[in-house]
Every structure is written in structure tokens, then in C-alpha cells.
Amino acid sequence: MFVRFGIILFVTTFFSVKVFSQGCCSGGSGSPIAGGVSQGVLQEGQIEIAANYQYFGSDKFYTGSKDTSSQSVNGLQTHYLYSRFAYGITTKFTLSIEAGYFFNKTETSFNSEAPDYKKTSSGFSDLIIFPRYDVYDKTDEKYHTEITLGMGMKIPVGKYDDKYVTSINPFTGSKNYSISPPTVQPTTGSNDFIFYGFALREFKKAKFKLFANTLYMRKGYNPLGEKFGDYASLGLFANKLFFRKLGVTFQLKYEWIGQMQTAAGIDAQALYNVDINSTGSKKLSFVPQVNYNFKSFTVYGLYDQPLYQYLNGFQIGSQYLVTLGISYRFMPGKSLWKSIKKES
């Protein structure tokens, strides 16, 4: 049943972390959630606890769709932990609270002698409140069809104005600082709205599923006067279950990120060393995924392989993106929501 399987495809996009597709000089998250999540709803009273680890690494730079790798920046690496807690309030309505934490985000330049050779940051990124509602659900002996809609909000809890050392006075040892590029900030610092849709068609006898999800994230302005580009994605999935426990999924995913904007009077290039013309991108990728179910646990892994990417201006592109995760679902015995309503 899909409610057991939904978490398997859990990072980001619903939002596989497109943290880096706005470039080394521009940066900014397209989506804060790790994995290729396709979520339906939980059973009434069911609880889900999940976490995944995501690694991103790249030293590939693009101008448009052309690989123009340069030694101006040697590379970018991040290690990210994404976790969530979800509860099935009713058979149709599920609420989840989700959060991300960067163990580190590190941009390394070519000149190892320079004070700013390595720009790095770490810490919490965003808190995400994500309710979703099952608007259509029909099942019989042969098929199961489901449509789920969701609308949520991303609230920044981490640093968006972290600084790095630009120079050191050789006589006094005093240091000069500048705001780090968005690629190494744990969060964009803006409150964003999330709109989500999911549709499933399951062929029960064949143990085969076709499903799709779509996401749109409307970005807001942060306190620095920056508005990172809106984010949109569309994922198409095919899943086959083997031996009742092993699932194999193939996903085709398209992602779009709009160009960055600034508030009136804000010069992003002068203040934050951000070239607005080098923001925004398009990407088509193939994402194979494997999951294994053991009792109430699911472990899973996925790899994002770019098929095509187009980046405005000059930006760092996607190269290595791996996600590993685990989820646990259980029924605590009775509906917490019904107990609260009864007591009130």
C-alpha cells in the first residue's frame, strides 16, 4: 500500500536539495528538502519519523548548457541531514514538521595561499511546516488511485549572513570580513510558501506503481533585500516491488529556478558579491532509487544523474548528488487527535 511506500522517495525536491544550482557566485536553495519525495498521507493516528543524509559535490561550471569548468573556484561540497516528524490526523489529513541541518557547506578556491581559500559554514537551515490532504482515493481488487494536495511554509532558522575572512593585515593581524556567497549559507533567510501535488496509479497484481509529483515554491525577500528565484519541479516515477520487500524506482525529474531579485536600492554585486545575471537554471535528471522494507522500517538510497542542465551566466552545476535515508512508521495505539478533541 502506498502509505507505507511514500517515504521511500523522501529529498529535494518533494524537493531534492537544489542548493547549488544558482552558482558559485550567486548560490541559493531552489528547494530545502532532501530526496525525491513523493508523499501521500498517513493512516489515521500513524506516526512517521524519518531522516536522510545527502552529499553534494561538484567542480563543474557551466555557461548555459556548456561545461566551462574554471579554476576560479575549485569546488563545492555539502553534507546535509534532513529529518521529519509526521502524524496522520485523519485518514485524509497528515501534518509533518521537517527540518534540515548542514554539517558543512564548503566552497574551495584554487589559490590555497589566499585567506579566503576556503569559505565554509554549518548549522540549521530551515523549519518546514507541511500539511497535505488526500482529495481523492479509490481502491479495488486491481487498482489503487490517489491524489494528494499540500501547502506549506518554509521558515528560516539558520544563518543567511555568515561572513568569511577576505584579508589579514600582515602587521597587526587584524582581519577583514565579507558576507559569504549564498552557496555556503545554511539558509536563504526568507519565508517561502510551498504548493504541492501528488498523483498515484497502482496496479496491485503486478505490484507496479506509476506516480507523479509537482512542487512550486514561492520565495520571499530576506532581511538583506534578496529574493532568490522561485522553484518549480515535476517528477515522474515508475516503481516495481520484488520479493515483497525490495522496491526499485526510476524517476525522471525536471527542475526550474528563477533568477534572483533584489529590493529597491540594493546592489547585490557590490554588497554581497552576487551576480544576479548568474542566477537561475533548468535541469533534467534521471534518478534511480532502491528501498528495502523491514517490518516498520524502510531504508533507501538514490542518486541524481543530470541528463541536461542550463545555467544562466556562469555557475557551478550539479555533478554528484547522493541521498541515503531511513524511516520508521508506527501506530501508538489510539488517535492522539481524537483524544485531544475528546478532552476538549
C-alpha positions in Angstrom: 0.0 0.0 0.0 1.4 3.4 -0.9 1.2 4.9 2.5 3.9 2.5 3.6 5.9 3.3 0.4 5.6 7.0 0.3 8.6 7.9 2.5 10.9 5.7 0.4 11.3 8.5 -2.1 11.7 11.0 0.7 14.7 14.8 -0.6 14.9 17.6 -2.6 12.9 18.4 -4.3 9.3 16.9 -2.6 12.3 18.9 -3.1 15.5 17.3 -3.8 18.1 19.7 -2.5 18.9 22.0 -5.4 21.0 24.0 -3.0 23.7 24.8 -5.6 22.1 25.4 -8.9 22.3 29.1 -8.7 26.0 29.1 -8.9 29.3 29.7 -7.1 28.9 33.5 -7.3 25.2 33.5 -6.7 24.0 30.4 -5.0 20.8 29.9 -3.0 18.5 27.0 -2.4 16.0 26.0 -5.0 14.5 23.6 -2.5 15.4 22.9 1.1 14.2 19.3 1.3 16.4 16.4 0.6 15.4 13.4 -1.5 12.9 13.0 -4.3 9.9 12.8 -2.0 6.6 11.7 -3.3 4.2 11.8 -0.4 0.7 10.7 0.1 -1.0 10.7 3.5 -0.5 8.5 6.6 -3.2 6.4 8.2 -5.2 8.0 11.0 -3.2 8.0 14.2 0.0 6.8 12.4 3.4 8.4 13.2 6.4 8.6 10.9 9.9 9.5 12.0 12.5 9.8 9.2 15.9 11.1 8.4 18.2 11.2 5.5 21.8 12.2 4.7 22.6 13.9 1.5 26.0 14.6 -0.1 26.6 17.1 -2.9 29.9 17.6 -4.6 30.9 19.4 -7.8 33.7 21.1 -9.5 31.8 21.6 -12.8 31.0 25.0 -14.1 28.5 25.9 -16.8 27.7 28.8 -19.1 24.3 28.0 -20.4 24.5 24.3 -21.2 28.2 24.3 -21.9 30.7 22.9 -19.5 33.1 25.8 -18.9 34.9 24.5 -15.8 37.3 27.0 -14.4 40.0 27.2 -11.7 38.4 30.3 -10.2 36.7 28.0 -7.7 38.0 24.6 -7.1 34.7 23.1 -5.9 31.8 22.9 -3.6 30.8 20.2 -1.1 28.0 19.9 1.4 26.9 17.3 3.9 23.3 17.7 4.9 20.9 16.0 7.3 17.2 16.2 6.7 14.6 14.9 9.2 10.9 15.0 9.7 8.1 14.0 12.1 4.7 13.4 10.6 1.3 12.5 12.1 -1.9 11.2 10.4 -4.5 13.4 12.0 -7.3 11.7 10.0 -7.4 9.2 7.2 -7.2 12.1 4.7 -5.1 14.8 6.5 -1.5 14.5 7.5 0.8 17.1 9.1 4.5 17.0 9.1 7.2 19.1 10.7 10.5 19.0 8.8 14.0 20.5 9.3 17.5 20.5 7.8 21.0 20.8 9.2 24.2 21.3 7.3 27.2 19.6 8.9 29.2 21.8 6.5 28.9 23.7 3.2 32.4 24.4 1.9 33.5 26.3 -1.2 37.2 25.9 -2.0 39.1 28.3 -4.3 42.1 27.4 -6.4 44.6 29.6 -4.5 45.4 27.8 -1.3 47.5 30.7 -0.1 44.7 33.2 -0.1 42.9 34.0 3.2 39.6 33.2 1.5 40.8 29.9 0.1 38.1 28.1 1.9 34.7 29.5 2.7 32.6 27.3 5.0 29.5 27.3 7.1 27.4 24.9 9.1 24.2 24.8 11.2 20.4 24.6 10.9 18.8 25.7 7.7 15.0 25.8 7.7 11.9 24.6 9.5 9.2 23.4 7.2 5.5 23.0 8.2 3.9 20.8 5.6 0.2 19.7 5.8 -1.3 17.6 3.0 -4.8 16.4 2.2 -6.0 13.3 0.3 -8.6 14.8 -2.1 -9.3 11.6 -4.0 -8.7 7.9 -3.0 -10.2 4.9 -4.7 -9.2 1.3 -4.4 -10.5 -2.1 -5.6 -9.0 -5.5 -6.3 -7.0 -4.4 -9.3 -6.1 -0.7 -8.8 -5.4 2.0 -6.3 -5.7 5.6 -7.3 -4.8 8.5 -5.1 -4.5 12.3 -5.4 -3.0 14.4 -2.7 -2.5 18.2 -2.4 -0.4 20.1 0.1 0.5 23.6 1.0 3.2 24.6 3.5 5.7 27.1 4.6 9.5 27.3 5.0 10.7 29.3 8.0 14.5 30.1 8.1 16.1 29.3 11.5 19.8 29.3 10.4 22.4 31.9 9.2 21.9 33.8 6.0 24.5 36.5 6.6 27.5 34.4 7.7 30.9 36.0 6.9 34.4 34.9 5.8 37.8 36.4 6.0 38.8 38.4 2.9 42.2 39.7 4.0 44.6 39.7 7.0 46.8 42.7 7.9 50.4 41.3 8.0 51.5 43.8 10.6 48.6 43.8 13.1 46.9 40.5 12.3 43.5 42.2 12.1 41.0 40.6 9.7 38.6 42.0 7.2 35.3 40.2 6.6 32.7 40.0 3.8 29.3 38.2 3.7 29.8 34.7 2.4 28.2 33.8 -1.0 24.8 32.2 -0.8 26.2 28.8 -1.8 27.7 28.5 1.7 24.9 30.0 3.7 22.8 27.4 5.6 19.6 29.2 4.6 18.4 31.9 2.2 16.9 33.7 5.2 13.4 34.2 3.6 10.0 32.9 4.4 8.7 30.8 1.5 5.4 29.3 0.5 5.2 25.7 -0.8 2.5 24.3 -3.1 2.5 20.5 -3.8 0.6 17.9 -5.8 0.8 14.2 -6.0 -1.0 11.5 -8.0 -0.7 7.7 -7.9 -1.9 4.8 -10.0 -1.1 1.3 -8.5 -1.5 -2.0 -10.4 -1.9 -4.4 -7.5 -1.5 -7.7 -9.1 1.6 -6.7 -11.0 3.0 -4.9 -7.9 3.7 -1.9 -10.1 3.1 1.8 -9.5 3.1 4.9 -11.7 3.0 8.2 -9.9 4.0 11.9 -10.3 4.5 14.9 -8.1 4.9 18.6 -8.7 6.1 21.4 -6.5 6.1 25.2 -6.6 7.9 27.3 -4.1 7.2 31.0 -3.9 10.2 32.7 -2.4 10.1 35.8 -0.2 12.7 38.6 0.5 15.2 38.1 3.2 16.4 40.8 5.6 19.3 41.6 3.2 16.9 42.6 0.5 17.5 39.4 -1.6 14.8 37.3 -3.2 16.1 34.1 -4.5 14.4 32.7 -7.6 11.2 30.8 -7.3 11.5 27.0 -7.7 9.3 24.5 -9.6 9.7 20.8 -10.2 7.9 17.9 -11.9 8.8 14.2 -11.1 7.5 11.1 -13.0 8.1 7.8 -11.2 7.8 4.1 -12.0 8.1 1.6 -9.2 8.3 -2.2 -9.1 8.2 -4.3 -5.9 10.3 -7.5 -5.7 10.1 -10.2 -3.0 7.6 -8.1 -1.1 10.4 -6.0 0.5 12.7 -4.7 -2.2 11.5 -1.8 -4.3 13.2 -0.3 -7.4 12.1 3.1 -8.7 13.1 5.1 -11.7 12.4 8.8 -11.7 12.6 11.4 -14.4 12.8 14.9 -12.8 12.6 18.4 -14.3 13.5 21.4 -12.2 13.4 25.2 -12.8 14.8 28.0 -10.7 14.0 31.6 -11.5 16.5 34.5 -11.4 17.3 36.3 -8.1 15.9 39.7 -7.4 16.8 42.5 -5.0 14.8 45.2 -3.2 14.9 48.7 -4.5 18.3 50.3 -3.8 20.1 47.0 -3.1 23.2 46.4 -5.3 23.8 42.6 -4.8 27.1 42.7 -6.7 28.6 45.5 -4.5 27.1 44.4 -1.2 27.1 40.6 -1.4 29.3 39.8 -4.4 26.3 38.2 -6.1 25.9 38.5 -9.9 22.2 38.4 -10.5 22.8 37.5 -14.1 24.4 34.3 -12.9 21.3 33.0 -11.1 18.5 30.8 -12.4 18.7 27.4 -14.0 16.9 24.5 -15.7 17.7 20.8 -15.1 16.5 17.4 -16.3 17.8 14.4 -14.4 17.4 10.6 -14.1 17.1 9.4 -10.5 17.3 5.6 -9.8 16.2 4.7 -6.3 16.3 1.5 -4.2 14.5 0.8 -1.0 14.2 -2.1 1.4 11.3 -2.7 3.9 11.9 -4.5 7.2 8.8 -4.6 9.5 8.1 -0.9 10.2 11.4 0.4 8.9 12.4 1.4 5.4 15.9 2.1 4.2 16.5 3.7 0.9 19.1 5.3 -1.4 19.0 7.4 -4.6 21.4 9.0 -7.0 20.7 12.1 -9.1 22.2 11.8 -12.6 21.9 15.0 -14.6 20.9 14.5 -18.3 20.7 18.2 -19.2 21.3 21.4 -17.3 21.2 25.0 -18.4 22.5 27.7 -16.0 22.3 31.4 -16.6 25.6 33.3 -16.7 28.5 31.4 -15.1 27.5 28.9 -12.3 28.5 25.7 -10.6 26.4 22.8 -11.9 25.2 19.6 -10.5 27.7 16.6 -10.5 27.4 14.3 -7.6 24.2 14.1 -5.5 23.6 11.1 -3.3 20.9 10.5 -0.7 20.7 7.8 1.9 17.8 7.5 4.4 15.8 5.6 6.9 12.2 5.9 8.1 10.1 4.4 10.8 6.3 4.2 10.9 4.2 3.0 13.8 0.7 3.2 15.4 0.9 4.4 19.0 -2.4 2.7 19.9 -5.0 5.3 19.5 -5.5 8.5 17.7 -3.9 11.4 19.5 -6.1 13.9 17.7 -9.3 12.1 18.8 -8.0 12.1 22.4 -7.4 15.8 22.3 -10.8 16.5 20.8 -12.5 14.3 23.5 -10.7 16.1 26.3 -11.6 19.5 25.0 
